[in-house]
Amino acid sequence: MKLMPFILVILLAICSLGCGMTNENAGSGENLSITTLPTDVIYNVTRDTKLGTESDFLVKAIKIANDGKEVIEVKSITFTVFANELEIFSLAYKGEELNSLFRKYVEKFEKMTYDFQEGIFFGVTGFVDLKKTSRSAVIGSGQEAAIISIPFRFYSDSPATKCDIHIEFQQGDKTFSRDLGLQIAEYILKNKYIFPAKGIWMAINTYNANYGHRVNSSQEFAFDLMIQKPDLMMYPPSGKNEDYDCWGKAIVAAADGKVVDFADGVPNNPSQLGSRLSKEELEKVREKLGAVAMVGGNYVILEHPGSEFTFYAHLINGSVKVKKGDMVKQGQVLGLCGNSGNSDAPHLHFHIMNGPSVLGSRGLPMKFTNLKDFVGGKIDQITDPNLVVLAE
């Protein structure tokens, strides 16, 4: 099968999360271990376009640990993506470009403010140890180095199915290599979901918008929802929370489920775009309601069959209508769209994940049964940033 010549690859050095896989080989560098995130299967989001089938996926992290006595240097890291058995492209990082990726990993976590942020980024704790992390491709005895969040998007006749990773090393006068393979597959949801709000909304900060959501494990496929005004503006001149068209709109359960966690009592953020609670106020929120409430504000987490969980965040203080242990029906009102937690303005943050913790789960691609685009065409997923949709 011949692939189309147009290939778009987006590669960023940002942070995200997943699970770990270790690959150790004997011979030169036998005390070398490589951990990849995710461990085995990369979730690919696909759609049919005029350019062919679009594949959009993320290699979340590659960490190399030197447990031997000799210094090693990473000379290159090459990613080769296949559609079935046909190679699509091969892209290598080496030299200063590779050093820059290792350096950015360290700089990212040196700026970490809260102890729970590693869990948000990776879905696990203990992945980052800055005390023994190298800032370059040269890794001393007992050191490690990592690159993080490498997203790909391209078009072909068929979806991507595999990503091979080839790493070249230098150890003294010896050179050697390691090869790893990650399967790429589309995740099939176990439940039928409706959109978490009714009416016309604009989805912003979507999974392929290269926005901060994607760097976080459980939020990889998340989006935010706001409502445009008739003049196509989302932000009212007054800046007041209550003047946003989405403020106070009902947020509903995307599927039947059980409330496994919630928070209510987080103060609404002050009006005016970008205003937040003070650091002291946030610490009080954490002490009373936990770390997730610092980020998600007033929120609800529902458990659905097949270990799928939905997260609804930034609700109005005092508006949450359910409590832990409640059984809810699809379409039931959970709370009202607001501006609490890590939020610049009134909106709903929504995502699906494979566990009950925002700090320790993996995000899942989402599809919905009741969506139309702005011209009335039936759609089932949010693909583009600033996409206007109608939820029936």
N, C-alpha and C positions, 0 to 999 in steps of 0.2 A: 504494500500500500504506500503510495507516494505522499509524503508530508508536504503541506503548503510551505512556501519559502519564508513567509512572514513569521518571525518569532520575536516576541517581546519578553525580555527577561528583566525583572526588577530585582536588584540585589541591594539590601540595606544592612547596615550594622546596627541593629536595635535589639531590644531584649525581649525574650519570651520564655515559655516553659513547656514541660512535658514530663516524660519518664526516662529512665536511663538504660543504656545497653553498653556492656563492656566487651571489647574484642581484644584478645591478647594472643600473639603469635610467638613461637620460639625463634631462635636464631638471633641475628643482630637486633638490638633493642628489645630483647625478650622481657625486660622489666618495664616495658611501656604498655600503658593501658589507654584505650580510647572509649569515651562515653558519648553516645549520641542521644539527642532528644528530638523527636520521640524515640522509643526503643525499637519499634518494628514497622508500624504502618503510619504513613503520613496521610492525613485527610485532605483529599483534593476536592475543590469546588469546581464543577464543570457547568458549562452552558453552551448552547449552540449559537453561533454568530455568523455573520456574512463572511468572516475571515476563517471560519472553521470552528472546531470545538476548542473552547477556551479552558485551559487548566490553570488553576490558581492554588498554590500550596506553599508550605513553609517548612524549611529545615530549621528547627528551633535552636539547636546548639550542638557544637562539637567541642569536647574537652579532652585534652591530651595530658596524661600524667606520667612523669618520669620517675619511676621507683628504683631506677638503677643508680650506679655510682658515677657514670660518665655524663657529661653535658651532651644534649642532643639539640639539633636545630631543625625546625620544620622548614623545608625548602619550598614546598608547594602543596596546595589543597585543590583538587580538581573534582568538580561535580559533573557527572554525565547522566543525562535524563533520557529515558527510553519510553516510547509508546509501543507497547507490546515488545517485540524484539528489535525494533527499529530505533537507532540512536537519533535523538533530536538535536542535541548540541553538547559540547564539552567546554567548560569554562574553568580557568585556573586562576587562583590567587597565588602570588609569589612576591618576593622582594619587599619593598616598602609598603606596598598595598596590603600584603599579608600582615606585616608588622603593625600596621594601623588598625587592623581588625582586632588583633590581640590586645592592643593598647586601649581601644575603645571599650572592650569588655571590662577591664579594670576600672577605667574612669567612670563607667556607668554605675558600678556598685560602690565606689568611693563616695558617691553622692547620695547613697541610700540613707533616708531619714529615719525610717521606722524598721524595727526588727522583723515585722511581718511582710515587708516588701519582697523579700526573696521568695516567700511562698506565693505571692501574687504573680511574680514573674515566671517562676518555674513550676509551680504546683507542688513543689517539695522543698524541704529545707536541707541545708548541708551541702548543697551543690557548689556554693561559692565559699572559698577560703582565701581571702586576699593576702593573708600572711605568707602563703606559699605560692602565689600566682605570679607568673612572669608577665612583664609588660611587652614582651617581644616574642619572636619566633624561636629565640634561644631559651631552652628550658633546662635549668640546672638540676642536679640530683635532688630529689624530693620536691621538685617544683611541678606546677601544672600551668597550662595556658588554654584559653578557650576563645572561640568565635561564636557569635550568637545571632539568631534571627536572620536567616537568609531566605527571603521570599522569592518565588518564581511565578511568572505569568507568561504564557505563550499560547499560540494557536497551532493546531495541527488537524489531521484528518481523524484522529482518535485521541482519547485522553491519555495522559501520562500514566505509566504503570510502575515505574521503578526509577530510583535515583541511586546511582553508584557513586561512592566517595573514595577517591584515591589520594593517599597522603604520602609524600616523599620526605625522607629524613636524611640528615647527615650526622654521623657519630664518629668523631675523629676522622680517619681517612676512609671510613666505610659509608656506603649509602644503602638504604633499604627502604621498603615501602610497606604500607598497610592498605587493605581494601575492605570496604564495608558496603553493604547494600541495604537500602530501605525500600520497602514496598510502598506504592502509592495507590490509594483506593478511595472511592467515594463512600462516605459514611451514609448508611441507610437508617433513617430514623425509625424507632420502634413504635412511635405514636403519631397520630394525626393532630397537628397543632393549628389553631387559629391565631390570627394576629392579636397581640395583647391590648389592643385598643380599637374602637370603632371609628369609622369616618375617614376623612382625608388627612394624611400625615406626611411629613417629609422625613425620610430616613437619612441620617447624617452619620459621619464617623463609622462607616461600614467596614467590613473585613478587608476589602481591597482598596481602601482609601489611604493606606500607609499611615494610619493614625495610631495613637497610643494604645487603643484597645488590643491591637493584634500582638503587641509585645507581651501581653499578660496571658497566662495559661488558660484560665477558665473563660477569658473574654476574647479569645482569638477570633471568633466569628460574631461578636457582639455588634449592636448598633444602638444609636440614640434616636429618639423620636421627638420631633417638634411639629408645630403647625404654622404654616405660612398665613399671613394676613392677606386680605383681598388685594392689597397693593404689593404683594409678593415679599413683604418684609416679615421676618420672624421676630425681630427685636423691637419692641415698642419704644418710641421716643422717650417716654417717661422712665423706662428702665424698671418699673415696678413689677414685682412678681405677678401680681393679680392682673396686669395688663397684657400678659402673654396669653395667646389664644389657647395654648395647651394647659394652662394652669387650671387645676381642679377637674380636668377631664377624667372620666372613669377608666381605670386600668383593670383589665379582666384576665382571668385564668386562661392560659393558652390551651389547656387540656385538663381533663379530670385529674385530680391528684390530692396529695396530703401535704399539709403545711408542716415542714420539718424545721423551719427557722423563720424568724421575723424580727424586726425592730420597729418600735414606734416610740417617739419621745425625743428624737433628734431635732433640735431647733431648725426651723427653716433658715436658709442662708439669707443674709440681708439683700434687699433689692439693689439693682445696678449690676451690670454685667461683670462677672469675675469676682464679685464679693464673696467672701467665705467667713466661716467662724474663725475666731482667733485660735492660736495654738493651745492656749489654756482651755478654751471651750471644747476643742477637739479632744483633749486629754480627758476631760470630764465625760465626754461621750464614750470614749474607749473604756474608761473605768466602769461606767454604768451599763453599757450595752455591747461592748466588745469592739474588736478591730474592724470587723466588716461594716459596722455602722459608721465608723469614721469615714469609710470610703463610699459606701452605698447609701448613707443616710438612712431614712426610713425605708425598709425593704421587706420583701416576702420571698421565700424560697419554697417551691413546690416540688415534691417527689412524684414521678410518674412511673408507670410500669417499664421494666427493662433498664433500670438504673439511669434514667434520664431525669434531669432536674432543670427547672426554669427559675430565673432570677429577675426580679422586678425591683428597680432601685430609684432613689431620689424622690420618694413619695412625700406628700404634705404631712407635716407633723400632726399627729392625732387623727389621720384619715384611714389608717390601716384597719380593715374590717374583719380580719381573721386572726387566729392565734395558733400557736403550735399544737399540732395534733388534729386540727380541723380537717375534715374531708370536704373538698370543694369540687364543684362541677365546672366544666368548660363554659366560659363566658361569664362566670360569677365575678362580681366586682370585688377586687382585693384591696383597693385603695385609690387615692387620687393623685394625678400627675403633679409633681411639685419640684422643689429646688432645695434638696438637703444633701449633706455629705459632700463628696468631691464633685461638685457641680458648679458650673459658671452661670447657669441660667436655668429656668424651668424646662424640664424635659424628662422623658422616661429612658432609662438604660435597661436593655433587655438582652439576655442571652440564654442559651441552653448549654448544660455541662454534664459530665458523666459522674458527678459526685455531689454531695450536699454542701461542700465547703468551697466558697469563692477563693479561699487561700490554698486549696489543695486538690483542684480538679482540672480536667482537660475540657476545653471548649469543643462544642459539636456544631457542625454546619446545620443551618436551619432551613426548613421549608414550611409553607403555610397553605391552607386549603381555601382561604376566603379572600384572596388578594386580587386586585386589578391595578394596572398601571394608569397613568393620568389620562390616557385616551380610551380607557375601558377594556383593554386587552387583559386576558387572564394570565397571571404570573404566579409563581409559587415560591420565589425567593428574592431576597434583597441583594442585588448584585453591585449596583453602582452607588457612589456617594451622591447625596442630595437627590435621591430618587423619591418622587411623589407617588404615593400609593393610596388606594381606596380599600379599606377593610369593610366588607359587607356585614 
